[in-house]
Amino acid sequence: MSTIEDIFYNGRGYYENIPVSEGYKKQIKKCADLSDELSKELNDEQKKLLTELISGQGGLEAESGITHFAEGFKLGLALAAESFLLK
């Protein structure tokens, strides 16, 4: 497997080195606070549904991130290849 394939398919552990922005920290705190506030008013079944909804939304976000990463990665490779071919 090439290094590029290894990075693309296996991640090589680079994700943990990506810094979390202040905006992300604020949004995650806001979501946690809202979830806690809403949970106070819910029964156990409703809390379970809320947890599943939050988890599902997280899954959608993850899938979107993977798709955008893959497209950006492919575009970056195409731009790099094109720059070498035009020299």
PDB file of N, CA, C and O in Angstrom, chain B, residues numbered from 101:
ATOM      1  N   MET B 101       0.853  -1.175   0.000  1.00  0.00           N
ATOM      2  CA  MET B 101       0.000   0.000   0.000  1.00  0.00           C
ATOM      3  C   MET B 101       0.900   1.239   0.000  1.00  0.00           C
ATOM      4  O   MET B 101       1.875   1.308   0.747  1.00  0.00           O
ATOM      5  N   SER B 102       0.565   2.201  -0.834  1.00  0.00           N
ATOM      6  CA  SER B 102       1.352   3.426  -0.896  1.00  0.00           C
ATOM      7  C   SER B 102       1.080   4.298   0.330  1.00  0.00           C
ATOM      8  O   SER B 102       0.102   4.087   1.047  1.00  0.00           O
ATOM      9  N   THR B 103       1.942   5.266   0.559  1.00  0.00           N
ATOM     10  CA  THR B 103       1.757   6.201   1.670  1.00  0.00           C
ATOM     11  C   THR B 103       0.459   6.971   1.505  1.00  0.00           C
ATOM     12  O   THR B 103      -0.260   7.199   2.478  1.00  0.00           O
ATOM     13  N   ILE B 104       0.160   7.369   0.287  1.00  0.00           N
ATOM     14  CA  ILE B 104      -1.073   8.119   0.028  1.00  0.00           C
ATOM     15  C   ILE B 104      -2.295   7.255   0.354  1.00  0.00           C
ATOM     16  O   ILE B 104      -3.242   7.729   0.980  1.00  0.00           O
ATOM     17  N   GLU B 105      -2.274   5.992  -0.070  1.00  0.00           N
ATOM     18  CA  GLU B 105      -3.389   5.095   0.250  1.00  0.00           C
ATOM     19  C   GLU B 105      -3.498   4.881   1.757  1.00  0.00           C
ATOM     20  O   GLU B 105      -4.596   4.831   2.311  1.00  0.00           O
ATOM     21  N   ASP B 106      -2.352   4.756   2.404  1.00  0.00           N
ATOM     22  CA  ASP B 106      -2.344   4.555   3.847  1.00  0.00           C
ATOM     23  C   ASP B 106      -2.955   5.757   4.568  1.00  0.00           C
ATOM     24  O   ASP B 106      -3.754   5.589   5.490  1.00  0.00           O
ATOM     25  N   ILE B 107      -2.587   6.953   4.155  1.00  0.00           N
ATOM     26  CA  ILE B 107      -3.160   8.162   4.758  1.00  0.00           C
ATOM     27  C   ILE B 107      -4.660   8.216   4.493  1.00  0.00           C
ATOM     28  O   ILE B 107      -5.447   8.485   5.400  1.00  0.00           O
ATOM     29  N   PHE B 108      -5.051   7.960   3.247  1.00  0.00           N
ATOM     30  CA  PHE B 108      -6.453   8.086   2.866  1.00  0.00           C
ATOM     31  C   PHE B 108      -7.319   7.032   3.527  1.00  0.00           C
ATOM     32  O   PHE B 108      -8.369   7.359   4.079  1.00  0.00           O
ATOM     33  N   TYR B 109      -6.904   5.780   3.483  1.00  0.00           N
ATOM     34  CA  TYR B 109      -7.754   4.690   3.982  1.00  0.00           C
ATOM     35  C   TYR B 109      -7.585   4.401   5.466  1.00  0.00           C
ATOM     36  O   TYR B 109      -8.545   4.000   6.124  1.00  0.00           O
ATOM     37  N   ASN B 110      -6.405   4.593   6.001  1.00  0.00           N
ATOM     38  CA  ASN B 110      -6.148   4.220   7.392  1.00  0.00           C
ATOM     39  C   ASN B 110      -6.010   5.401   8.334  1.00  0.00           C
ATOM     40  O   ASN B 110      -6.004   5.218   9.552  1.00  0.00           O
ATOM     41  N   GLY B 111      -5.902   6.590   7.806  1.00  0.00           N
ATOM     42  CA  GLY B 111      -5.837   7.782   8.641  1.00  0.00           C
ATOM     43  C   GLY B 111      -4.488   8.016   9.294  1.00  0.00           C
ATOM     44  O   GLY B 111      -4.155   9.156   9.618  1.00  0.00           O
ATOM     45  N   ARG B 112      -3.706   6.970   9.496  1.00  0.00           N
ATOM     46  CA  ARG B 112      -2.371   7.048  10.093  1.00  0.00           C
ATOM     47  C   ARG B 112      -2.322   7.863  11.374  1.00  0.00           C
ATOM     48  O   ARG B 112      -1.248   8.318  11.769  1.00  0.00           O
ATOM     49  N   GLY B 113      -3.460   8.060  12.034  1.00  0.00           N
ATOM     50  CA  GLY B 113      -3.459   8.734  13.321  1.00  0.00           C
ATOM     51  C   GLY B 113      -3.295  10.243  13.265  1.00  0.00           C
ATOM     52  O   GLY B 113      -2.910  10.851  14.263  1.00  0.00           O
ATOM     53  N   TYR B 114      -3.572  10.856  12.140  1.00  0.00           N
ATOM     54  CA  TYR B 114      -3.394  12.304  12.023  1.00  0.00           C
ATOM     55  C   TYR B 114      -4.537  13.095  12.634  1.00  0.00           C
ATOM     56  O   TYR B 114      -4.363  14.262  12.987  1.00  0.00           O
ATOM     57  N   TYR B 115      -5.706  12.475  12.763  1.00  0.00           N
ATOM     58  CA  TYR B 115      -6.877  13.209  13.239  1.00  0.00           C
ATOM     59  C   TYR B 115      -6.694  13.758  14.645  1.00  0.00           C
ATOM     60  O   TYR B 115      -7.145  14.863  14.945  1.00  0.00           O
ATOM     61  N   GLU B 116      -6.036  12.996  15.503  1.00  0.00           N
ATOM     62  CA  GLU B 116      -5.860  13.483  16.873  1.00  0.00           C
ATOM     63  C   GLU B 116      -4.916  14.678  16.947  1.00  0.00           C
ATOM     64  O   GLU B 116      -4.845  15.344  17.980  1.00  0.00           O
ATOM     65  N   ASN B 117      -4.191  14.958  15.867  1.00  0.00           N
ATOM     66  CA  ASN B 117      -3.280  16.100  15.843  1.00  0.00           C
ATOM     67  C   ASN B 117      -3.932  17.376  15.306  1.00  0.00           C
ATOM     68  O   ASN B 117      -3.310  18.438  15.296  1.00  0.00           O
ATOM     69  N   ILE B 118      -5.173  17.267  14.865  1.00  0.00           N
ATOM     70  CA  ILE B 118      -5.873  18.438  14.337  1.00  0.00           C
ATOM     71  C   ILE B 118      -6.435  19.226  15.520  1.00  0.00           C
ATOM     72  O   ILE B 118      -7.218  18.687  16.303  1.00  0.00           O
ATOM     73  N   PRO B 119      -6.045  20.492  15.658  1.00  0.00           N
ATOM     74  CA  PRO B 119      -6.535  21.271  16.799  1.00  0.00           C
ATOM     75  C   PRO B 119      -8.029  21.579  16.671  1.00  0.00           C
ATOM     76  O   PRO B 119      -8.547  21.787  15.573  1.00  0.00           O
ATOM     77  N   VAL B 120      -8.699  21.604  17.809  1.00  0.00           N
ATOM     78  CA  VAL B 120     -10.119  21.952  17.850  1.00  0.00           C
ATOM     79  C   VAL B 120     -10.229  23.464  17.977  1.00  0.00           C
ATOM     80  O   VAL B 120      -9.590  24.070  18.838  1.00  0.00           O
ATOM     81  N   SER B 121     -11.035  24.067  17.124  1.00  0.00           N
ATOM     82  CA  SER B 121     -11.172  25.519  17.133  1.00  0.00           C
ATOM     83  C   SER B 121     -11.998  25.987  18.326  1.00  0.00           C
ATOM     84  O   SER B 121     -12.752  25.217  18.921  1.00  0.00           O
ATOM     85  N   GLU B 122     -11.840  27.258  18.661  1.00  0.00           N
ATOM     86  CA  GLU B 122     -12.644  27.848  19.742  1.00  0.00           C
ATOM     87  C   GLU B 122     -14.127  27.834  19.379  1.00  0.00           C
ATOM     88  O   GLU B 122     -14.979  27.630  20.244  1.00  0.00           O
ATOM     89  N   GLY B 123     -14.434  28.050  18.101  1.00  0.00           N
ATOM     90  CA  GLY B 123     -15.821  28.007  17.652  1.00  0.00           C
ATOM     91  C   GLY B 123     -16.434  26.631  17.863  1.00  0.00           C
ATOM     92  O   GLY B 123     -17.595  26.515  18.257  1.00  0.00           O
ATOM     93  N   TYR B 124     -15.650  25.585  17.599  1.00  0.00           N
ATOM     94  CA  TYR B 124     -16.136  24.222  17.816  1.00  0.00           C
ATOM     95  C   TYR B 124     -16.381  23.980  19.300  1.00  0.00           C
ATOM     96  O   TYR B 124     -17.395  23.392  19.676  1.00  0.00           O
ATOM     97  N   LYS B 125     -15.463  24.427  20.138  1.00  0.00           N
ATOM     98  CA  LYS B 125     -15.621  24.250  21.589  1.00  0.00           C
ATOM     99  C   LYS B 125     -16.885  24.951  22.091  1.00  0.00           C
ATOM    100  O   LYS B 125     -17.606  24.417  22.933  1.00  0.00           O
ATOM    101  N   LYS B 126     -17.143  26.145  21.570  1.00  0.00           N
ATOM    102  CA  LYS B 126     -18.351  26.878  21.972  1.00  0.00           C
ATOM    103  C   LYS B 126     -19.608  26.147  21.533  1.00  0.00           C
ATOM    104  O   LYS B 126     -20.577  26.060  22.287  1.00  0.00           O
ATOM    105  N   GLN B 127     -19.593  25.615  20.301  1.00  0.00           N
ATOM    106  CA  GLN B 127     -20.771  24.908  19.788  1.00  0.00           C
ATOM    107  C   GLN B 127     -21.027  23.617  20.548  1.00  0.00           C
ATOM    108  O   GLN B 127     -22.180  23.295  20.837  1.00  0.00           O
ATOM    109  N   ILE B 128     -19.985  22.875  20.876  1.00  0.00           N
ATOM    110  CA  ILE B 128     -20.164  21.618  21.597  1.00  0.00           C
ATOM    111  C   ILE B 128     -20.688  21.883  23.002  1.00  0.00           C
ATOM    112  O   ILE B 128     -21.504  21.116  23.514  1.00  0.00           O
ATOM    113  N   LYS B 129     -20.221  22.973  23.636  1.00  0.00           N
ATOM    114  CA  LYS B 129     -20.728  23.326  24.966  1.00  0.00           C
ATOM    115  C   LYS B 129     -22.192  23.742  24.883  1.00  0.00           C
ATOM    116  O   LYS B 129     -22.998  23.356  25.729  1.00  0.00           O
ATOM    117  N   LYS B 130     -22.535  24.526  23.868  1.00  0.00           N
ATOM    118  CA  LYS B 130     -23.916  24.959  23.685  1.00  0.00           C
ATOM    119  C   LYS B 130     -24.825  23.743  23.493  1.00  0.00           C
ATOM    120  O   LYS B 130     -25.896  23.672  24.096  1.00  0.00           O
ATOM    121  N   CYS B 131     -24.412  22.798  22.669  1.00  0.00           N
ATOM    122  CA  CYS B 131     -25.213  21.589  22.444  1.00  0.00           C
ATOM    123  C   CYS B 131     -25.354  20.774  23.725  1.00  0.00           C
ATOM    124  O   CYS B 131     -26.438  20.274  24.027  1.00  0.00           O
ATOM    125  N   ALA B 132     -24.278  20.638  24.472  1.00  0.00           N
ATOM    126  CA  ALA B 132     -24.336  19.875  25.728  1.00  0.00           C
ATOM    127  C   ALA B 132     -25.264  20.549  26.732  1.00  0.00           C
ATOM    128  O   ALA B 132     -26.062  19.887  27.396  1.00  0.00           O
ATOM    129  N   ASP B 133     -25.154  21.872  26.836  1.00  0.00           N
ATOM    130  CA  ASP B 133     -26.018  22.613  27.762  1.00  0.00           C
ATOM    131  C   ASP B 133     -27.488  22.479  27.382  1.00  0.00           C
ATOM    132  O   ASP B 133     -28.337  22.261  28.247  1.00  0.00           O
ATOM    133  N   LEU B 134     -27.793  22.608  26.089  1.00  0.00           N
ATOM    134  CA  LEU B 134     -29.173  22.474  25.629  1.00  0.00           C
ATOM    135  C   LEU B 134     -29.701  21.059  25.855  1.00  0.00           C
ATOM    136  O   LEU B 134     -30.854  20.871  26.244  1.00  0.00           O
ATOM    137  N   SER B 135     -28.861  20.083  25.612  1.00  0.00           N
ATOM    138  CA  SER B 135     -29.260  18.695  25.839  1.00  0.00           C
ATOM    139  C   SER B 135     -29.547  18.436  27.314  1.00  0.00           C
ATOM    140  O   SER B 135     -30.529  17.778  27.658  1.00  0.00           O
ATOM    141  N   ASP B 136     -28.687  18.954  28.177  1.00  0.00           N
ATOM    142  CA  ASP B 136     -28.904  18.796  29.623  1.00  0.00           C
ATOM    143  C   ASP B 136     -30.193  19.473  30.064  1.00  0.00           C
ATOM    144  O   ASP B 136     -30.966  18.905  30.836  1.00  0.00           O
ATOM    145  N   GLU B 137     -30.422  20.682  29.574  1.00  0.00           N
ATOM    146  CA  GLU B 137     -31.629  21.432  29.941  1.00  0.00           C
ATOM    147  C   GLU B 137     -32.890  20.701  29.469  1.00  0.00           C
ATOM    148  O   GLU B 137     -33.865  20.581  30.211  1.00  0.00           O
ATOM    149  N   LEU B 138     -32.855  20.222  28.239  1.00  0.00           N
ATOM    150  CA  LEU B 138     -34.000  19.513  27.693  1.00  0.00           C
ATOM    151  C   LEU B 138     -34.230  18.193  28.431  1.00  0.00           C
ATOM    152  O   LEU B 138     -35.373  17.810  28.681  1.00  0.00           O
ATOM    153  N   SER B 139     -33.151  17.506  28.777  1.00  0.00           N
ATOM    154  CA  SER B 139     -33.265  16.206  29.465  1.00  0.00           C
ATOM    155  C   SER B 139     -33.968  16.314  30.810  1.00  0.00           C
ATOM    156  O   SER B 139     -34.604  15.358  31.254  1.00  0.00           O
ATOM    157  N   LYS B 140     -33.862  17.465  31.461  1.00  0.00           N
ATOM    158  CA  LYS B 140     -34.522  17.651  32.757  1.00  0.00           C
ATOM    159  C   LYS B 140     -36.035  17.508  32.654  1.00  0.00           C
ATOM    160  O   LYS B 140     -36.696  17.131  33.622  1.00  0.00           O
ATOM    161  N   GLU B 141     -36.582  17.810  31.478  1.00  0.00           N
ATOM    162  CA  GLU B 141     -38.031  17.798  31.288  1.00  0.00           C
ATOM    163  C   GLU B 141     -38.550  16.504  30.663  1.00  0.00           C
ATOM    164  O   GLU B 141     -39.755  16.351  30.464  1.00  0.00           O
ATOM    165  N   LEU B 142     -37.648  15.574  30.355  1.00  0.00           N
ATOM    166  CA  LEU B 142     -38.051  14.380  29.626  1.00  0.00           C
ATOM    167  C   LEU B 142     -38.132  13.150  30.528  1.00  0.00           C
ATOM    168  O   LEU B 142     -37.434  13.044  31.537  1.00  0.00           O
ATOM    169  N   ASN B 143     -39.012  12.221  30.129  1.00  0.00           N
ATOM    170  CA  ASN B 143     -39.040  10.936  30.824  1.00  0.00           C
ATOM    171  C   ASN B 143     -37.944  10.041  30.231  1.00  0.00           C
ATOM    172  O   ASN B 143     -37.257  10.441  29.291  1.00  0.00           O
ATOM    173  N   ASP B 144     -37.783   8.842  30.778  1.00  0.00           N
ATOM    174  CA  ASP B 144     -36.688   7.969  30.344  1.00  0.00           C
ATOM    175  C   ASP B 144     -36.769   7.605  28.862  1.00  0.00           C
ATOM    176  O   ASP B 144     -35.747   7.583  28.175  1.00  0.00           O
ATOM    177  N   GLU B 145     -37.955   7.323  28.371  1.00  0.00           N
ATOM    178  CA  GLU B 145     -38.108   6.962  26.954  1.00  0.00           C
ATOM    179  C   GLU B 145     -37.761   8.148  26.057  1.00  0.00           C
ATOM    180  O   GLU B 145     -37.105   7.974  25.030  1.00  0.00           O
ATOM    181  N   GLN B 146     -38.191   9.342  26.432  1.00  0.00           N
ATOM    182  CA  GLN B 146     -37.884  10.535  25.653  1.00  0.00           C
ATOM    183  C   GLN B 146     -36.385  10.845  25.697  1.00  0.00           C
ATOM    184  O   GLN B 146     -35.813  11.280  24.698  1.00  0.00           O
ATOM    185  N   LYS B 147     -35.749  10.623  26.848  1.00  0.00           N
ATOM    186  CA  LYS B 147     -34.295  10.824  26.954  1.00  0.00           C
ATOM    187  C   LYS B 147     -33.560   9.870  26.028  1.00  0.00           C
ATOM    188  O   LYS B 147     -32.577  10.245  25.389  1.00  0.00           O
ATOM    189  N   LYS B 148     -34.044   8.625  25.957  1.00  0.00           N
ATOM    190  CA  LYS B 148     -33.430   7.643  25.063  1.00  0.00           C
ATOM    191  C   LYS B 148     -33.552   8.100  23.612  1.00  0.00           C
ATOM    192  O   LYS B 148     -32.594   8.006  22.845  1.00  0.00           O
ATOM    193  N   LEU B 149     -34.728   8.594  23.238  1.00  0.00           N
ATOM    194  CA  LEU B 149     -34.933   9.097  21.874  1.00  0.00           C
ATOM    195  C   LEU B 149     -34.033  10.295  21.585  1.00  0.00           C
ATOM    196  O   LEU B 149     -33.470  10.403  20.496  1.00  0.00           O
ATOM    197  N   LEU B 150     -33.898  11.192  22.557  1.00  0.00           N
ATOM    198  CA  LEU B 150     -33.021  12.353  22.375  1.00  0.00           C
ATOM    199  C   LEU B 150     -31.576  11.905  22.173  1.00  0.00           C
ATOM    200  O   LEU B 150     -30.874  12.425  21.306  1.00  0.00           O
ATOM    201  N   THR B 151     -31.136  10.940  22.974  1.00  0.00           N
ATOM    202  CA  THR B 151     -29.770  10.425  22.846  1.00  0.00           C
ATOM    203  C   THR B 151     -29.556   9.805  21.467  1.00  0.00           C
ATOM    204  O   THR B 151     -28.516  10.015  20.843  1.00  0.00           O
ATOM    205  N   GLU B 152     -30.542   9.042  20.993  1.00  0.00           N
ATOM    206  CA  GLU B 152     -30.444   8.433  19.669  1.00  0.00           C
ATOM    207  C   GLU B 152     -30.435   9.486  18.564  1.00  0.00           C
ATOM    208  O   GLU B 152     -29.715   9.348  17.575  1.00  0.00           O
ATOM    209  N   LEU B 153     -31.236  10.538  18.733  1.00  0.00           N
ATOM    210  CA  LEU B 153     -31.252  11.626  17.755  1.00  0.00           C
ATOM    211  C   LEU B 153     -29.895  12.318  17.702  1.00  0.00           C
ATOM    212  O   LEU B 153     -29.365  12.563  16.619  1.00  0.00           O
ATOM    213  N   ILE B 154     -29.334  12.630  18.855  1.00  0.00           N
ATOM    214  CA  ILE B 154     -28.028  13.291  18.912  1.00  0.00           C
ATOM    215  C   ILE B 154     -26.962  12.406  18.277  1.00  0.00           C
ATOM    216  O   ILE B 154     -26.108  12.885  17.531  1.00  0.00           O
ATOM    217  N   SER B 155     -27.018  11.105  18.582  1.00  0.00           N
ATOM    218  CA  SER B 155     -26.066  10.158  18.006  1.00  0.00           C
ATOM    219  C   SER B 155     -26.218  10.087  16.491  1.00  0.00           C
ATOM    220  O   SER B 155     -25.222  10.058  15.767  1.00  0.00           O
ATOM    221  N   GLY B 156     -27.448  10.059  16.014  1.00  0.00           N
ATOM    222  CA  GLY B 156     -27.697  10.031  14.571  1.00  0.00           C
ATOM    223  C   GLY B 156     -27.184  11.271  13.871  1.00  0.00           C
ATOM    224  O   GLY B 156     -26.617  11.192  12.781  1.00  0.00           O
ATOM    225  N   GLN B 157     -27.386  12.422  14.504  1.00  0.00           N
ATOM    226  CA  GLN B 157     -26.886  13.668  13.913  1.00  0.00           C
ATOM    227  C   GLN B 157     -25.356  13.671  13.884  1.00  0.00           C
ATOM    228  O   GLN B 157     -24.742  14.170  12.941  1.00  0.00           O
ATOM    229  N   GLY B 158     -24.757  13.110  14.927  1.00  0.00           N
ATOM    230  CA  GLY B 158     -23.294  12.996  14.944  1.00  0.00           C
ATOM    231  C   GLY B 158     -22.802  12.095  13.827  1.00  0.00           C
ATOM    232  O   GLY B 158     -21.779  12.373  13.201  1.00  0.00           O
ATOM    233  N   GLY B 159     -23.528  11.018  13.579  1.00  0.00           N
ATOM    234  CA  GLY B 159     -23.168  10.120  12.479  1.00  0.00           C
ATOM    235  C   GLY B 159     -23.261  10.809  11.128  1.00  0.00           C
ATOM    236  O   GLY B 159     -22.404  10.622  10.264  1.00  0.00           O
ATOM    237  N   LEU B 160     -24.310  11.609  10.952  1.00  0.00           N
ATOM    238  CA  LEU B 160     -24.441  12.376   9.705  1.00  0.00           C
ATOM    239  C   LEU B 160     -23.279  13.344   9.537  1.00  0.00           C
ATOM    240  O   LEU B 160     -22.732  13.486   8.444  1.00  0.00           O
ATOM    241  N   GLU B 161     -22.909  14.003  10.620  1.00  0.00           N
ATOM    242  CA  GLU B 161     -21.797  14.945  10.581  1.00  0.00           C
ATOM    243  C   GLU B 161     -20.490  14.231  10.231  1.00  0.00           C
ATOM    244  O   GLU B 161     -19.683  14.738   9.452  1.00  0.00           O
ATOM    245  N   ALA B 162     -20.294  13.056  10.814  1.00  0.00           N
ATOM    246  CA  ALA B 162     -19.087  12.281  10.529  1.00  0.00           C
ATOM    247  C   ALA B 162     -19.040  11.863   9.060  1.00  0.00           C
ATOM    248  O   ALA B 162     -18.005  11.990   8.407  1.00  0.00           O
ATOM    249  N   GLU B 163     -20.159  11.368   8.546  1.00  0.00           N
ATOM    250  CA  GLU B 163     -20.212  10.967   7.143  1.00  0.00           C
ATOM    251  C   GLU B 163     -19.942  12.145   6.213  1.00  0.00           C
ATOM    252  O   GLU B 163     -19.233  12.012   5.215  1.00  0.00           O
ATOM    253  N   SER B 164     -20.508  13.288   6.546  1.00  0.00           N
ATOM    254  CA  SER B 164     -20.286  14.491   5.752  1.00  0.00           C
ATOM    255  C   SER B 164     -18.806  14.885   5.782  1.00  0.00           C
ATOM    256  O   SER B 164     -18.227  15.242   4.756  1.00  0.00           O
ATOM    257  N   GLY B 165     -18.208  14.814   6.965  1.00  0.00           N
ATOM    258  CA  GLY B 165     -16.782  15.148   7.092  1.00  0.00           C
ATOM    259  C   GLY B 165     -15.901  14.225   6.276  1.00  0.00           C
ATOM    260  O   GLY B 165     -14.955  14.674   5.628  1.00  0.00           O
ATOM    261  N   ILE B 166     -16.210  12.928   6.306  1.00  0.00           N
ATOM    262  CA  ILE B 166     -15.431  11.951   5.532  1.00  0.00           C
ATOM    263  C   ILE B 166     -15.553  12.232   4.040  1.00  0.00           C
ATOM    264  O   ILE B 166     -14.564  12.200   3.308  1.00  0.00           O
ATOM    265  N   THR B 167     -16.781  12.509   3.596  1.00  0.00           N
ATOM    266  CA  THR B 167     -17.004  12.801   2.174  1.00  0.00           C
ATOM    267  C   THR B 167     -16.251  14.055   1.745  1.00  0.00           C
ATOM    268  O   THR B 167     -15.607  14.065   0.696  1.00  0.00           O
ATOM    269  N   HIS B 168     -16.329  15.110   2.551  1.00  0.00           N
ATOM    270  CA  HIS B 168     -15.632  16.348   2.206  1.00  0.00           C
ATOM    271  C   HIS B 168     -14.118  16.156   2.229  1.00  0.00           C
ATOM    272  O   HIS B 168     -13.410  16.694   1.377  1.00  0.00           O
ATOM    273  N   PHE B 169     -13.622  15.395   3.196  1.00  0.00           N
ATOM    274  CA  PHE B 169     -12.188  15.111   3.247  1.00  0.00           C
ATOM    275  C   PHE B 169     -11.756  14.372   1.982  1.00  0.00           C
ATOM    276  O   PHE B 169     -10.760  14.731   1.353  1.00  0.00           O
ATOM    277  N   ALA B 170     -12.514  13.335   1.616  1.00  0.00           N
ATOM    278  CA  ALA B 170     -12.150  12.532   0.445  1.00  0.00           C
ATOM    279  C   ALA B 170     -12.131  13.388  -0.818  1.00  0.00           C
ATOM    280  O   ALA B 170     -11.206  13.285  -1.624  1.00  0.00           O
ATOM    281  N   GLU B 171     -13.143  14.229  -0.992  1.00  0.00           N
ATOM    282  CA  GLU B 171     -13.188  15.086  -2.186  1.00  0.00           C
ATOM    283  C   GLU B 171     -12.045  16.094  -2.190  1.00  0.00           C
ATOM    284  O   GLU B 171     -11.435  16.339  -3.231  1.00  0.00           O
ATOM    285  N   GLY B 172     -11.755  16.678  -1.035  1.00  0.00           N
ATOM    286  CA  GLY B 172     -10.636  17.615  -0.942  1.00  0.00           C
ATOM    287  C   GLY B 172      -9.303  16.936  -1.191  1.00  0.00           C
ATOM    288  O   GLY B 172      -8.418  17.503  -1.832  1.00  0.00           O
ATOM    289  N   PHE B 173      -9.162  15.722  -0.683  1.00  0.00           N
ATOM    290  CA  PHE B 173      -7.936  14.948  -0.878  1.00  0.00           C
ATOM    291  C   PHE B 173      -7.731  14.662  -2.366  1.00  0.00           C
ATOM    292  O   PHE B 173      -6.637  14.843  -2.900  1.00  0.00           O
ATOM    293  N   LYS B 174      -8.811  14.208  -3.033  1.00  0.00           N
ATOM    294  CA  LYS B 174      -8.717  13.917  -4.472  1.00  0.00           C
ATOM    295  C   LYS B 174      -8.391  15.180  -5.267  1.00  0.00           C
ATOM    296  O   LYS B 174      -7.590  15.141  -6.201  1.00  0.00           O
ATOM    297  N   LEU B 175      -9.009  16.289  -4.899  1.00  0.00           N
ATOM    298  CA  LEU B 175      -8.733  17.546  -5.593  1.00  0.00           C
ATOM    299  C   LEU B 175      -7.279  17.964  -5.375  1.00  0.00           C
ATOM    300  O   LEU B 175      -6.612  18.410  -6.309  1.00  0.00           O
ATOM    301  N   GLY B 176      -6.790  17.820  -4.149  1.00  0.00           N
ATOM    302  CA  GLY B 176      -5.397  18.143  -3.864  1.00  0.00           C
ATOM    303  C   GLY B 176      -4.428  17.302  -4.678  1.00  0.00           C
ATOM    304  O   GLY B 176      -3.435  17.813  -5.195  1.00  0.00           O
ATOM    305  N   LEU B 177      -4.720  16.003  -4.791  1.00  0.00           N
ATOM    306  CA  LEU B 177      -3.873  15.128  -5.605  1.00  0.00           C
ATOM    307  C   LEU B 177      -3.919  15.538  -7.074  1.00  0.00           C
ATOM    308  O   LEU B 177      -2.891  15.559  -7.750  1.00  0.00           O
ATOM    309  N   ALA B 178      -5.108  15.862  -7.563  1.00  0.00           N
ATOM    310  CA  ALA B 178      -5.238  16.273  -8.964  1.00  0.00           C
ATOM    311  C   ALA B 178      -4.467  17.560  -9.228  1.00  0.00           C
ATOM    312  O   ALA B 178      -3.804  17.687 -10.257  1.00  0.00           O
ATOM    313  N   LEU B 179      -4.552  18.516  -8.302  1.00  0.00           N
ATOM    314  CA  LEU B 179      -3.810  19.768  -8.467  1.00  0.00           C
ATOM    315  C   LEU B 179      -2.305  19.536  -8.424  1.00  0.00           C
ATOM    316  O   LEU B 179      -1.557  20.129  -9.201  1.00  0.00           O
ATOM    317  N   ALA B 180      -1.863  18.669  -7.509  1.00  0.00           N
ATOM    318  CA  ALA B 180      -0.432  18.360  -7.429  1.00  0.00           C
ATOM    319  C   ALA B 180       0.044  17.677  -8.714  1.00  0.00           C
ATOM    320  O   ALA B 180       1.091  18.028  -9.256  1.00  0.00           O
ATOM    321  N   ALA B 181      -0.722  16.709  -9.192  1.00  0.00           N
ATOM    322  CA  ALA B 181      -0.339  15.993 -10.421  1.00  0.00           C
ATOM    323  C   ALA B 181      -0.293  16.964 -11.611  1.00  0.00           C
ATOM    324  O   ALA B 181       0.630  16.925 -12.424  1.00  0.00           O
ATOM    325  N   GLU B 182      -1.297  17.824 -11.692  1.00  0.00           N
ATOM    326  CA  GLU B 182      -1.352  18.785 -12.788  1.00  0.00           C
ATOM    327  C   GLU B 182      -0.166  19.746 -12.741  1.00  0.00           C
ATOM    328  O   GLU B 182       0.386  20.100 -13.783  1.00  0.00           O
ATOM    329  N   SER B 183       0.227  20.167 -11.548  1.00  0.00           N
ATOM    330  CA  SER B 183       1.345  21.108 -11.446  1.00  0.00           C
ATOM    331  C   SER B 183       2.645  20.452 -11.888  1.00  0.00           C
ATOM    332  O   SER B 183       3.505  21.121 -12.461  1.00  0.00           O
ATOM    333  N   PHE B 184       2.805  19.163 -11.635  1.00  0.00           N
ATOM    334  CA  PHE B 184       4.020  18.452 -12.073  1.00  0.00           C
ATOM    335  C   PHE B 184       3.998  18.194 -13.568  1.00  0.00           C
ATOM    336  O   PHE B 184       5.043  18.234 -14.218  1.00  0.00           O
ATOM    337  N   LEU B 185       2.822  17.930 -14.121  1.00  0.00           N
ATOM    338  CA  LEU B 185       2.719  17.652 -15.551  1.00  0.00           C
ATOM    339  C   LEU B 185       2.931  18.893 -16.414  1.00  0.00           C
ATOM    340  O   LEU B 185       3.387  18.786 -17.552  1.00  0.00           O
ATOM    341  N   LEU B 186       2.605  20.058 -15.883  1.00  0.00           N
ATOM    342  CA  LEU B 186       2.706  21.296 -16.658  1.00  0.00           C
ATOM    343  C   LEU B 186       4.097  21.910 -16.613  1.00  0.00           C
ATOM    344  O   LEU B 186       4.348  22.909 -17.287  1.00  0.00           O
ATOM    345  N   LYS B 187       5.003  21.333 -15.833  1.00  0.00           N
ATOM    346  CA  LYS B 187       6.364  21.900 -15.745  1.00  0.00           C
ATOM    347  C   LYS B 187       7.193  21.523 -16.937  1.00  0.00           C
ATOM    348  O   LYS B 187       8.357  21.912 -17.027  1.00  0.00           O
TER     349      LYS B 187
END
